[in-house]
Amino acid sequence: RDGSERQKEDAAGALSNLAMKNANSVAIAAAGGVEVLVALAHDGNEAQKEHAAGALGFMIEVAPGTHEGVVEAGGVAVLSSLAQEASASDDCKLAAAMALVHLACTHPDLAADDTCLSLLLSRL
């Protein structure tokens, strides 16, 4: 995409905030946001990855119909990798793990993996 690194970070953060509401999540998905957020969670810098994973998690949580788009865009592999990425911050890993948990709750073929569960349990 065309934004600077800072603009991408700010935009991903704004989308994460907007995604907390169902109507916004549906609108983000309809505008092609799922693919862009999955790509940013894969290729972005630390803050971009964290915001992108957070936005995806909120979208899946509040607008369950968006989960299919996340799966189709390769989001499961990207989020799983991000949750395990050694260089990722704890907040980034947690955002990815929460998105995967929301996916597991809404997608009958997916189960929460051991990495997600271990990461979440370690935060208690």
C-alpha positions as a Markdown table, in Angstrom:
| # | Residue | x | y | z |
|---|---|---|---|---|
| 1 | Arg | 0.0 | 0.0 | 0.0 |
| 2 | Asp | 1.0 | 3.6 | -0.2 |
| 3 | Gly | 1.3 | 4.9 | 3.3 |
| 4 | Ser | 4.5 | 5.5 | 5.2 |
| 5 | Glu | 5.4 | 3.2 | 8.1 |
| 6 | Arg | 3.9 | 5.6 | 10.6 |
| 7 | Gln | 0.7 | 6.1 | 8.5 |
| 8 | Lys | 0.3 | 2.3 | 8.3 |
| 9 | Glu | 0.7 | 2.0 | 12.0 |
| 10 | Asp | -1.8 | 4.8 | 12.7 |
| 11 | Ala | -4.3 | 3.4 | 10.2 |
| 12 | Ala | -4.1 | -0.1 | 11.6 |
| 13 | Gly | -4.6 | 1.3 | 15.1 |
| 14 | Ala | -7.6 | 3.3 | 14.0 |
| 15 | Leu | -9.1 | 0.2 | 12.2 |
| 16 | Ser | -8.5 | -1.8 | 15.4 |
| 17 | Asn | -10.5 | 0.7 | 17.4 |
| 18 | Leu | -13.3 | 0.9 | 14.7 |
| 19 | Ala | -13.5 | -2.9 | 14.5 |
| 20 | Met | -14.9 | -3.0 | 18.1 |
| 21 | Lys | -18.3 | -2.4 | 16.6 |
| 22 | Asn | -20.2 | -4.9 | 14.4 |
| 23 | Ala | -21.2 | -2.4 | 11.7 |
| 24 | Asn | -17.6 | -1.1 | 11.4 |
| 25 | Ser | -16.2 | -4.6 | 11.2 |
| 26 | Val | -18.6 | -5.5 | 8.4 |
| 27 | Ala | -17.7 | -2.3 | 6.6 |
| 28 | Ile | -13.9 | -2.9 | 7.0 |
| 29 | Ala | -14.4 | -6.4 | 5.6 |
| 30 | Ala | -16.5 | -5.2 | 2.7 |
| 31 | Ala | -13.8 | -2.6 | 1.8 |
| 32 | Gly | -11.2 | -5.4 | 1.4 |
| 33 | Gly | -9.7 | -4.7 | 4.9 |
| 34 | Val | -9.3 | -8.4 | 5.9 |
| 35 | Glu | -6.7 | -9.1 | 3.2 |
| 36 | Val | -4.9 | -5.9 | 3.9 |
| 37 | Leu | -4.8 | -6.5 | 7.7 |
| 38 | Val | -3.7 | -10.1 | 7.2 |
| 39 | Ala | -0.8 | -8.9 | 5.0 |
| 40 | Leu | 0.1 | -6.2 | 7.5 |
| 41 | Ala | 0.1 | -8.8 | 10.3 |
| 42 | His | 2.5 | -10.8 | 8.2 |
| 43 | Asp | 4.8 | -8.1 | 6.8 |
| 44 | Gly | 4.4 | -5.0 | 9.0 |
| 45 | Asn | 6.6 | -3.7 | 11.8 |
| 46 | Glu | 6.0 | -4.6 | 15.4 |
| 47 | Ala | 3.3 | -2.0 | 16.0 |
| 48 | Gln | 1.6 | -2.6 | 12.7 |
| 49 | Lys | 1.4 | -6.4 | 13.3 |
| 50 | Glu | 0.0 | -5.8 | 16.8 |
| 51 | His | -2.7 | -3.4 | 15.5 |
| 52 | Ala | -3.5 | -5.6 | 12.5 |
| 53 | Ala | -3.9 | -8.7 | 14.7 |
| 54 | Gly | -6.0 | -6.7 | 17.2 |
| 55 | Ala | -8.3 | -5.5 | 14.4 |
| 56 | Leu | -8.7 | -9.0 | 13.0 |
| 57 | Gly | -9.5 | -10.3 | 16.5 |
| 58 | Phe | -12.2 | -7.6 | 17.1 |
| 59 | Met | -13.7 | -8.2 | 13.7 |
| 60 | Ile | -14.0 | -11.9 | 14.3 |
| 61 | Glu | -15.4 | -11.3 | 17.8 |
| 62 | Val | -18.1 | -8.8 | 17.0 |
| 63 | Ala | -18.9 | -9.8 | 13.4 |
| 64 | Pro | -18.6 | -13.5 | 13.3 |
| 65 | Gly | -19.3 | -13.6 | 9.5 |
| 66 | Thr | -15.9 | -12.0 | 8.9 |
| 67 | His | -14.1 | -15.1 | 10.1 |
| 68 | Glu | -14.4 | -16.8 | 6.7 |
| 69 | Gly | -12.6 | -13.9 | 5.1 |
| 70 | Val | -9.7 | -14.2 | 7.6 |
| 71 | Val | -9.4 | -18.0 | 7.0 |
| 72 | Glu | -9.6 | -17.5 | 3.2 |
| 73 | Ala | -6.9 | -14.7 | 3.3 |
| 74 | Gly | -4.5 | -17.1 | 5.1 |
| 75 | Gly | -5.0 | -15.4 | 8.5 |
| 76 | Val | -4.8 | -18.6 | 10.5 |
| 77 | Ala | -1.2 | -19.3 | 9.4 |
| 78 | Val | -0.2 | -15.6 | 9.8 |
| 79 | Leu | -1.7 | -15.3 | 13.2 |
| 80 | Ser | -0.3 | -18.6 | 14.4 |
| 81 | Ser | 3.2 | -17.6 | 13.2 |
| 82 | Leu | 2.9 | -14.2 | 14.9 |
| 83 | Ala | 1.8 | -15.8 | 18.2 |
| 84 | Gln | 5.0 | -17.8 | 18.2 |
| 85 | Glu | 7.4 | -15.3 | 16.7 |
| 86 | Ala | 10.3 | -15.0 | 19.1 |
| 87 | Ser | 11.0 | -11.4 | 18.3 |
| 88 | Ala | 7.4 | -10.3 | 18.7 |
| 89 | Ser | 6.4 | -8.3 | 21.8 |
| 90 | Asp | 4.1 | -10.0 | 24.4 |
| 91 | Asp | 1.3 | -7.6 | 23.4 |
| 92 | Cys | 1.7 | -8.5 | 19.7 |
| 93 | Lys | 1.7 | -12.2 | 20.5 |
| 94 | Leu | -1.3 | -11.8 | 22.8 |
| 95 | Ala | -3.2 | -9.9 | 20.1 |
| 96 | Ala | -2.5 | -12.7 | 17.6 |
| 97 | Ala | -3.5 | -15.4 | 20.2 |
| 98 | Met | -6.8 | -13.6 | 21.0 |
| 99 | Ala | -7.6 | -13.4 | 17.3 |
| 100 | Leu | -7.0 | -17.1 | 17.0 |
| 101 | Val | -9.2 | -17.8 | 20.0 |
| 102 | His | -12.0 | -15.8 | 18.5 |
| 103 | Leu | -11.5 | -17.7 | 15.2 |
| 104 | Ala | -11.7 | -21.0 | 17.1 |
| 105 | Cys | -14.9 | -19.9 | 18.8 |
| 106 | Thr | -16.6 | -19.0 | 15.5 |
| 107 | His | -15.1 | -21.5 | 13.1 |
| 108 | Pro | -16.1 | -25.1 | 13.9 |
| 109 | Asp | -13.2 | -26.7 | 12.0 |
| 110 | Leu | -10.5 | -24.8 | 14.0 |
| 111 | Ala | -9.4 | -25.5 | 17.5 |
| 112 | Ala | -7.3 | -23.3 | 19.8 |
| 113 | Asp | -3.8 | -24.5 | 19.4 |
| 114 | Asp | -1.4 | -25.3 | 22.3 |
| 115 | Thr | 0.7 | -22.2 | 21.7 |
| 116 | Cys | -2.4 | -19.9 | 22.0 |
| 117 | Leu | -3.6 | -21.6 | 25.1 |
| 118 | Ser | -0.1 | -21.6 | 26.7 |
| 119 | Leu | 0.3 | -17.9 | 25.9 |
| 120 | Leu | -3.1 | -17.0 | 27.4 |
| 121 | Leu | -2.7 | -19.2 | 30.5 |
| 122 | Ser | 0.7 | -17.7 | 31.2 |
| 123 | Arg | -0.9 | -14.2 | 31.4 |
| 124 | Leu | -3.1 | -15.3 | 34.3 |
